[in-house]
Amino acid sequence: MFRRNLILSFVVSLVFGMGSSIFANASSVDSGEVGPNFIQDVGDGSYAQTSDVTIMLEKKMPPSTSITVSDTDSLEEVGETASNTALRSGQKPQTYEELEDPFAPTEEIPELTDPMEGYNRFMFDVNEGIYDNVMEPVARGYRAVIAEDFRMAISNIFDNAFAPVKLLSSLLQGDFAKSGRVIARTLINTTVGIGGLLDVAEQEYGIKNVNEDFDQVLGYYGVPTGPYIVLPVLGPSTLRNATGRAVDSLMSPGIAFAPDIAVGVATSLGENINDASFILDDKEQLEDSAIDEYESVRDFYQQYRHGLMNE
């Protein structure tokens, strides 16, 4: 009796559970929800509840393709480095040393030899002493008294008087364009410019000045600059430049047109004082900023003269 009641209770519980599951599943379908299906059809209209969920995984593979020799070559080309690609395209690969520096000077300035540096430094100090104790005080007093326009007019007179040196140097180098400019400037400034006081040629007609001397003539014909030399009072120079200065002085206004040596020396001294009045502040700035003033002056001189040679 007890066993019969136990079996009956189990059957009733199973039927009640199945009914509840079917009702819940039907409610989910009616409400539009999709969930896992825990009811399995076992045939003959019977259903069984299961707790197992079977997940089907499908792995789709692309259709097999055959890799040809050309495709393999293409894959190899993709993996090539930049240098190999350059070689395949006919271009020569550049190394780090061959890369061009965009900030490098377009033309390398030749090195200026200084075999007499000991003497040159000694003479440089002597010239600096003369400048500090004589030239600078006189030039500062001169600048304080004479207005800049008058000092510029005096500089124009000396520049106009130096025309024979410029003309001859330009002709010897075969530069007829510069020779024509020298002649035109001299005629205009001497007449309209009141003896060279005013640079009418450039201000009114746009005829640029010419800066030529016999040192550039020697350089034009391949004469090397020679060693660096610091001349007494005159300052930085080279062996070639010293020779050129000697030739230029024969046609300079201080000697060619002076009645005697004293007048010539006074004229040259006045020109140097007038020129120094324009560079007093630059000289002071150089003295304050340069680590080695001797080397700074030497390098600047070399760059300046090299620039004149390439104008």
C-alpha positions as CSV (number, residue, x, y, z in Angstrom):
1,M,0.0,0.0,0.0
2,F,2.7,2.4,1.0
3,R,4.7,1.6,-2.2
4,R,1.7,2.2,-4.4
5,N,1.1,5.6,-2.8
6,L,4.8,6.5,-3.3
7,I,4.7,5.6,-7.0
8,L,1.5,7.6,-7.5
9,S,3.0,10.7,-5.8
10,F,6.1,10.6,-8.1
11,V,3.9,10.3,-11.2
12,V,1.7,13.2,-10.2
13,S,4.8,15.3,-9.4
14,L,6.4,14.5,-12.8
15,V,3.1,15.3,-14.7
16,F,2.7,18.6,-12.7
17,G,6.3,19.6,-13.5
18,M,5.9,18.9,-17.2
19,G,2.8,20.9,-17.3
20,S,4.3,23.8,-15.6
21,S,7.3,23.8,-18.0
22,I,5.0,23.6,-21.1
23,F,2.9,26.5,-19.8
24,A,6.0,28.6,-19.2
25,N,7.5,27.8,-22.6
26,A,4.2,28.7,-24.3
27,S,4.1,32.0,-22.4
28,S,7.6,32.9,-23.5
29,V,6.7,32.2,-27.2
30,D,3.5,34.3,-26.8
31,S,5.3,37.3,-25.3
32,G,7.9,37.3,-28.2
33,E,10.9,36.2,-26.0
34,V,13.3,33.7,-27.3
35,G,15.1,31.6,-24.8
36,P,16.8,28.3,-24.5
37,N,14.6,25.3,-25.3
38,F,14.6,22.8,-22.4
39,I,11.6,20.7,-23.9
40,Q,12.6,17.9,-26.1
41,D,10.2,16.0,-28.3
42,V,10.7,12.3,-27.7
43,G,8.0,11.1,-30.2
44,D,4.3,10.0,-30.1
45,G,3.3,13.5,-28.9
46,S,5.3,13.0,-25.6
47,Y,7.8,15.6,-24.3
48,A,10.6,15.3,-21.8
49,Q,12.3,18.0,-19.8
50,T,16.0,18.2,-20.1
51,S,18.7,20.2,-18.5
52,D,21.3,19.7,-21.3
53,V,21.9,22.5,-23.8
54,T,23.6,21.5,-27.1
55,I,25.5,24.3,-28.8
56,M,26.3,23.8,-32.5
57,L,29.4,25.5,-33.7
58,E,29.9,25.8,-37.4
59,K,33.3,26.8,-38.8
60,K,33.2,28.1,-42.3
61,M,36.4,27.9,-44.2
62,P,37.0,29.9,-47.4
63,P,37.3,28.0,-50.5
64,S,40.7,26.7,-51.1
65,T,42.9,28.8,-53.4
66,S,46.1,27.9,-55.2
67,I,49.1,30.2,-54.6
68,T,51.0,30.7,-57.8
69,V,54.6,31.7,-58.2
70,S,53.7,35.3,-59.0
71,D,51.6,35.5,-55.8
72,T,54.6,34.3,-53.8
73,D,56.8,36.9,-55.4
74,S,54.3,39.6,-54.6
75,L,54.2,38.5,-50.9
76,E,58.0,38.6,-50.8
77,E,58.0,42.1,-52.3
78,V,55.7,43.3,-49.5
79,G,58.1,42.1,-46.9
80,E,61.1,43.7,-48.4
81,T,62.9,46.5,-46.6
82,A,63.1,50.1,-47.9
83,S,66.6,49.6,-49.2
84,N,65.6,46.4,-51.2
85,T,62.7,48.2,-52.6
86,A,64.9,51.0,-53.7
87,L,67.2,48.6,-55.4
88,R,64.3,46.9,-57.3
89,S,63.2,50.4,-58.5
90,G,66.6,51.2,-59.8
91,Q,67.3,53.8,-57.1
92,K,70.5,53.8,-55.0
93,P,69.7,53.5,-51.3
94,Q,71.1,56.3,-49.2
95,T,73.0,55.7,-46.0
96,Y,73.0,57.9,-43.0
97,E,76.3,59.5,-44.0
98,E,74.9,60.3,-47.5
99,L,71.8,62.3,-46.3
100,E,72.1,65.9,-47.1
101,D,72.0,68.4,-44.3
102,P,69.5,71.2,-45.2
103,F,71.3,73.6,-42.9
104,A,74.7,73.0,-44.2
105,P,76.3,75.9,-46.2
106,T,75.9,75.6,-50.0
107,E,79.7,76.0,-50.5
108,E,82.3,74.9,-48.1
109,I,84.7,77.7,-47.0
110,P,88.4,76.6,-47.4
111,E,90.3,76.4,-44.2
112,L,92.6,79.3,-43.4
113,T,96.0,78.2,-42.2
114,D,97.6,80.0,-39.2
115,P,101.2,78.7,-38.9
116,M,102.3,81.9,-37.2
117,E,99.6,81.9,-34.5
118,G,102.0,82.8,-31.7
119,Y,103.1,86.0,-33.4
120,N,99.6,86.7,-34.7
121,R,98.1,86.5,-31.2
122,F,100.8,88.9,-29.9
123,M,100.2,91.4,-32.7
124,F,96.4,91.0,-32.2
125,D,96.8,92.0,-28.5
126,V,99.0,95.0,-29.5
127,N,96.4,96.2,-32.0
128,E,93.6,95.7,-29.4
129,G,95.6,97.9,-27.0
130,I,95.9,100.6,-29.6
131,Y,92.2,100.3,-30.4
132,D,91.1,100.4,-26.7
133,N,93.3,103.3,-25.7
134,V,93.4,105.4,-28.9
135,M,91.1,104.5,-31.7
136,E,87.9,103.8,-29.7
137,P,88.0,106.9,-27.5
138,V,88.7,109.1,-30.5
139,A,86.0,107.4,-32.6
140,R,83.4,107.7,-29.8
141,G,84.1,111.4,-29.4
142,Y,84.0,111.8,-33.2
143,R,80.6,110.0,-33.3
144,A,79.2,112.1,-30.5
145,V,80.1,115.3,-32.4
146,I,79.5,114.5,-36.0
147,A,76.0,113.4,-37.0
148,E,75.5,110.1,-38.8
149,D,74.5,111.8,-42.1
150,F,77.7,113.8,-42.2
151,R,79.8,110.7,-41.4
152,M,78.0,108.8,-44.1
153,A,78.7,111.6,-46.6
154,I,82.4,111.5,-45.7
155,S,82.4,107.7,-46.2
156,N,80.8,108.2,-49.6
157,I,83.6,110.6,-50.6
158,F,86.3,108.1,-49.8
159,D,84.4,105.3,-51.6
160,N,84.0,107.5,-54.7
161,A,87.7,108.3,-54.7
162,F,88.5,104.6,-54.6
163,A,86.9,104.1,-58.0
164,P,90.2,103.6,-59.9
165,V,91.0,100.6,-57.8
166,K,87.6,99.1,-58.4
167,L,87.6,99.8,-62.1
168,L,91.0,98.3,-62.7
169,S,90.3,95.2,-60.6
170,S,87.0,94.5,-62.4
171,L,88.7,94.9,-65.8
172,L,91.5,92.5,-64.9
173,Q,88.9,89.9,-63.9
174,G,87.0,90.4,-67.2
175,D,83.9,91.5,-65.4
176,F,82.6,94.2,-67.7
177,A,79.3,94.5,-66.0
178,K,80.9,95.6,-62.7
179,S,83.3,97.8,-64.7
180,G,80.3,99.6,-66.3
181,R,78.7,100.0,-62.9
182,V,81.9,101.6,-61.5
183,I,82.0,104.1,-64.3
184,A,78.3,105.0,-64.1
185,R,78.4,105.4,-60.3
186,T,81.5,107.6,-60.5
187,L,80.0,109.9,-63.1
188,I,76.7,110.2,-61.4
189,N,77.9,110.6,-57.8
190,T,80.8,113.0,-58.8
191,T,78.4,115.3,-60.6
192,V,74.9,115.0,-59.3
193,G,76.1,113.7,-55.9
194,I,78.3,116.8,-55.3
195,G,81.7,115.3,-55.5
196,G,80.6,111.9,-54.0
197,L,78.9,113.3,-50.9
198,L,75.6,111.6,-51.9
199,D,75.1,108.1,-53.4
200,V,72.7,109.3,-56.0
201,A,73.5,106.4,-58.3
202,E,72.1,103.8,-55.9
203,Q,69.4,105.8,-54.2
204,E,67.8,107.2,-57.4
205,Y,68.9,104.8,-60.2
206,G,69.5,101.5,-58.3
207,I,73.1,101.1,-59.4
208,K,74.7,98.9,-56.7
209,N,78.1,99.6,-55.3
210,V,81.1,97.4,-56.4
211,N,83.6,96.1,-53.9
212,E,86.7,94.9,-55.8
213,D,90.4,95.1,-55.1
214,F,93.7,93.6,-56.3
215,D,93.5,90.8,-53.7
216,Q,90.4,89.4,-55.6
217,V,92.3,89.8,-58.8
218,L,95.0,87.5,-57.5
219,G,92.4,85.0,-56.3
220,Y,90.6,85.1,-59.7
221,Y,93.8,83.9,-61.3
222,G,94.3,81.1,-58.8
223,V,96.8,82.6,-56.4
224,P,96.2,80.9,-53.0
225,T,95.5,83.1,-50.0
226,G,98.6,81.9,-48.1
227,P,98.9,81.9,-44.3
228,Y,96.9,84.2,-42.0
229,I,98.8,87.3,-40.9
230,V,97.9,90.0,-38.4
231,L,99.4,93.3,-39.6
232,P,100.4,96.1,-37.2
233,V,97.6,98.6,-36.9
234,L,96.0,97.3,-40.2
235,G,94.8,94.1,-38.5
236,P,93.7,90.8,-40.1
237,S,95.2,89.9,-43.5
238,T,96.7,87.0,-45.5
239,L,99.9,86.9,-47.5
240,R,97.9,87.4,-50.7
241,N,95.8,90.1,-49.2
242,A,98.8,92.0,-47.9
243,T,100.2,92.0,-51.5
244,G,96.9,93.2,-52.8
245,R,96.7,96.0,-50.2
246,A,100.2,97.3,-51.3
247,V,99.1,97.5,-54.9
248,D,95.7,99.2,-54.0
249,S,97.5,101.8,-51.9
250,L,99.3,103.1,-55.0
251,M,95.9,104.2,-56.3
252,S,94.2,105.1,-53.1
253,P,93.3,108.7,-52.5
254,G,95.4,108.9,-49.4
255,I,98.6,108.4,-51.4
256,A,97.9,108.9,-55.1
257,F,96.4,112.4,-54.5
258,A,98.2,113.6,-51.4
259,P,100.9,116.3,-51.8
260,D,103.1,114.6,-49.3
261,I,103.3,111.7,-46.9
262,A,102.0,113.6,-43.9
263,V,98.9,114.5,-45.7
264,G,98.4,111.0,-47.0
265,V,98.8,109.5,-43.5
266,A,96.4,112.1,-42.0
267,T,93.8,111.3,-44.8
268,S,94.1,107.5,-44.2
269,L,93.8,108.0,-40.4
270,G,90.7,110.2,-40.9
271,E,89.1,107.5,-43.1
272,N,89.8,104.8,-40.5
273,I,88.4,106.9,-37.6
274,N,85.2,107.6,-39.7
275,D,84.8,103.9,-40.5
276,A,85.4,102.9,-36.9
277,S,82.6,105.2,-35.8
278,F,80.1,102.9,-37.5
279,I,81.2,99.6,-35.8
280,L,81.9,100.6,-32.2
281,D,78.8,98.8,-30.9
282,D,79.4,95.7,-33.0
283,K,83.0,95.6,-31.7
284,E,81.9,95.9,-28.1
285,Q,79.3,93.1,-28.6
286,L,82.0,90.8,-30.1
287,E,84.3,91.4,-27.1
288,D,81.5,90.5,-24.7
289,S,80.2,87.4,-26.4
290,A,83.3,85.8,-28.0
291,I,85.0,83.0,-26.0
292,D,88.2,83.5,-28.0
293,E,88.1,86.9,-29.7
294,Y,91.2,86.2,-31.8
295,E,89.6,83.1,-33.4
296,S,86.3,84.9,-33.9
297,V,88.0,87.8,-35.7
298,R,90.0,85.3,-37.8
299,D,87.0,83.3,-38.8
300,F,84.9,86.3,-39.6
301,Y,87.7,87.7,-41.8
302,Q,87.9,84.5,-43.7
303,Q,84.2,84.4,-44.3
304,Y,84.1,88.0,-45.4
305,R,86.9,87.7,-47.9
306,H,85.5,84.4,-49.2
307,G,82.1,86.1,-49.7
308,L,83.7,88.9,-51.7
309,M,85.5,86.4,-54.0
310,N,82.2,84.7,-54.8
311,E,80.1,87.8,-55.5
